[in-house]
Amino acid sequence: MYKVINFLLISLILALFMLSPSLLKAKTFMGYQCTDDCSGHEAGYNWARDNEIDDTDDCDGKSESFNEGCVAYVEENEESQVGFY
């Protein structure tokens, strides 16, 4: 029984070490977690920039990552406009 528990413990530790590099390399786009290469976020951000979106309510596409990129653009520009009114 001790050998089985020891084997399982060692297997768990090895599995954690194997997973940790991928967890450390998790990508983000302006604070939003990307599932792959952040291309959806970039597309949403670029779309919002190109269309001069200034309200997060307009970020209502079918893709969550696209919407998050759009929201990131709006929020970034809200911060840069503080004091210009």
C-alpha positions in Angstrom: 0.0 0.0 0.0 2.8 2.4 0.8 4.4 1.8 -2.6 1.1 2.6 -4.4 0.7 5.9 -2.4 4.3 6.8 -3.0 3.9 6.1 -6.8 0.8 8.2 -7.0 2.4 11.1 -5.1 5.5 11.0 -7.3 3.2 10.9 -10.4 1.2 13.9 -9.2 4.4 15.9 -8.5 5.7 15.1 -12.0 2.4 16.0 -13.6 2.5 19.4 -11.8 6.0 20.1 -13.0 5.0 19.3 -16.5 2.0 21.5 -16.4 3.6 24.5 -14.7 5.5 25.8 -17.8 2.3 26.0 -19.8 0.5 27.8 -17.0 3.4 30.3 -16.6 3.2 31.0 -20.4 -0.5 31.9 -20.3 -1.0 34.8 -22.7 -3.0 37.9 -21.9 -4.2 40.9 -24.0 -4.5 44.1 -22.0 -5.5 42.1 -18.9 -7.8 39.6 -20.6 -6.8 35.9 -20.7 -6.2 34.5 -24.2 -7.0 30.9 -25.1 -4.5 30.7 -27.9 -2.7 33.5 -29.7 -4.8 36.5 -28.7 -5.9 37.0 -32.4 -9.5 37.4 -31.4 -8.6 40.1 -28.9 -6.4 41.9 -31.4 -9.2 41.8 -34.0 -11.7 43.3 -31.6 -9.3 46.0 -30.5 -8.4 46.9 -34.1 -12.1 46.9 -35.1 -12.9 49.2 -32.3 -10.0 51.5 -33.2 -10.9 51.5 -36.9 -14.6 52.3 -36.1 -13.8 54.8 -33.4 -15.9 52.9 -30.8 -16.3 54.8 -27.5 -19.0 52.8 -25.7 -18.6 49.2 -24.4 -22.2 48.5 -25.3 -21.1 48.5 -28.9 -18.7 45.6 -28.2 -21.4 43.0 -28.8 -20.0 40.6 -31.4 -20.4 36.8 -31.4 -16.9 36.1 -30.0 -16.0 36.7 -26.4 -12.4 37.4 -27.2 -13.4 39.9 -29.9 -15.6 41.6 -27.4 -12.9 41.7 -24.8 -10.5 43.3 -27.3 -13.1 45.9 -28.2 -13.7 46.7 -24.5 -10.0 46.9 -24.0 -9.8 49.6 -26.7 -12.7 51.6 -25.2 -11.3 51.4 -21.7 -7.8 52.4 -22.8 -9.2 55.5 -24.6 -11.5 56.4 -21.6 -8.3 56.6 -19.5 -6.5 58.7 -22.0 -9.3 61.1 -22.3 -9.4 62.0 -18.6 -9.1 65.7 -18.1 -9.7 66.6 -21.8 -13.4 67.6 -21.3 
